[in-house]
Amino acid sequence: MKKFVIILAGCAMLLLGSSCVVHTRPAHTHTRTVVVKKAPRYHKVVVIKGKRYYTWNGKYYKKTRRGYVVVKV
């Protein structure tokens, strides 16, 4: 009986100790998102693949509830 319990405990450790996770992501990436509250007068509206973007100073922005956020197009 003692051998059976030891074998059972060993199998449980193997099953519980291994994971199916193949790829993990870091919990937090240290990126800063800058929100521009108001677009300047000289901004341009462009439509790319059916989505509206705003551009000025060579960067593209997407409008959100809080303001404009820089995006990669």
FITI-798657 format. One record per residue (C-alpha): residue number from 0; residue in one letter; z, x negated, y negated. Coordinates in steps of 0.5 Angstrom, whole numbers, plus 2048, in hexadecimal, padded with zeros to 3 digits. Layout:
N
+------+------+-----+------+-------+
| zapa | keti |  up | east | north |
+------+------+-----+------+-------+
|  NUM |    a |   Z |    X |     Y |
...
+------+------+-----+------+-------+
END
This chain:
73
+------+------+-----+------+-------+
| zapa | keti |  up | east | north |
+------+------+-----+------+-------+
|    0 |    m | 800 |  800 |   800 |
|    1 |    k | 802 |  7FA |   7FB |
|    2 |    k | 7FB |  7F7 |   7FC |
|    3 |    f | 7F7 |  7FE |   7FB |
|    4 |    v | 7FB |  7FF |   7F4 |
|    5 |    i | 7F9 |  7F7 |   7F2 |
|    6 |    i | 7F2 |  7F9 |   7F4 |
|    7 |    l | 7F2 |  7FF |   7F0 |
|    8 |    a | 7F5 |  7FC |   7EA |
|    9 |    g | 7F0 |  7F6 |   7EA |
|   10 |    c | 7EA |  7FB |   7EA |
|   11 |    a | 7ED |  7FF |   7E5 |
|   12 |    m | 7EE |  7F9 |   7E1 |
|   13 |    l | 7E7 |  7F7 |   7E2 |
|   14 |    l | 7E4 |  7FE |   7E0 |
|   15 |    l | 7E9 |  7FF |   7DA |
|   16 |    g | 7E8 |  7F8 |   7D8 |
|   17 |    s | 7E0 |  7F8 |   7D7 |
|   18 |    s | 7DC |  7FC |   7D2 |
|   19 |    c | 7D5 |  7FF |   7D2 |
|   20 |    v | 7D4 |  7FD |   7CA |
|   21 |    v | 7CE |  7F8 |   7CA |
|   22 |    h | 7CE |  7F8 |   7C2 |
|   23 |    t | 7D3 |  7F8 |   7BD |
|   24 |    r | 7D3 |  7F8 |   7B5 |
|   25 |    p | 7D8 |  7F5 |   7B1 |
|   26 |    a | 7DD |  7FA |   7AE |
|   27 |    h | 7DC |  7F9 |   7A7 |
|   28 |    t | 7D6 |  7F5 |   7A4 |
|   29 |    h | 7D8 |  7F2 |   79D |
|   30 |    t | 7D3 |  7F5 |   799 |
|   31 |    r | 7D4 |  7F8 |   792 |
|   32 |    t | 7D0 |  7FE |   790 |
|   33 |    v | 7CF |  7FF |   788 |
|   34 |    v | 7CE |  806 |   785 |
|   35 |    v | 7CA |  807 |   77F |
|   36 |    k | 7CD |  80D |   77B |
|   37 |    k | 7C6 |  80E |   777 |
|   38 |    a | 7BF |  80C |   778 |
|   39 |    p | 7BC |  808 |   772 |
|   40 |    r | 7B7 |  80B |   76D |
|   41 |    y | 7B1 |  807 |   770 |
|   42 |    h | 7B2 |  808 |   777 |
|   43 |    k | 7AD |  80B |   77C |
|   44 |    v | 7AD |  810 |   781 |
|   45 |    v | 7A9 |  80E |   787 |
|   46 |    v | 7A7 |  812 |   78E |
|   47 |    i | 7A7 |  80E |   794 |
|   48 |    k | 7A6 |  811 |   79B |
|   49 |    g | 7A8 |  818 |   798 |
|   50 |    k | 7AF |  815 |   795 |
|   51 |    r | 7B0 |  814 |   78E |
|   52 |    y | 7B3 |  80E |   78B |
|   53 |    y | 7B4 |  80B |   784 |
|   54 |    t | 7B2 |  804 |   782 |
|   55 |    w | 7B4 |  800 |   77C |
|   56 |    n | 7B5 |  7F8 |   77C |
|   57 |    g | 7B1 |  7F7 |   782 |
|   58 |    k | 7B6 |  7FB |   786 |
|   59 |    y | 7B6 |  802 |   78A |
|   60 |    y | 7BB |  807 |   789 |
|   61 |    k | 7BD |  80D |   78D |
|   62 |    k | 7C0 |  813 |   789 |
|   63 |    t | 7C7 |  815 |   78C |
|   64 |    r | 7CD |  81A |   78A |
|   65 |    r | 7D0 |  814 |   787 |
|   66 |    g | 7CA |  810 |   783 |
|   67 |    y | 7C5 |  80C |   785 |
|   68 |    v | 7C5 |  807 |   78B |
|   69 |    v | 7C1 |  801 |   78C |
|   70 |    v | 7BD |  801 |   793 |
|   71 |    k | 7B8 |  7FD |   797 |
|   72 |    v | 7B1 |  801 |   797 |
+------+------+-----+------+-------+
END
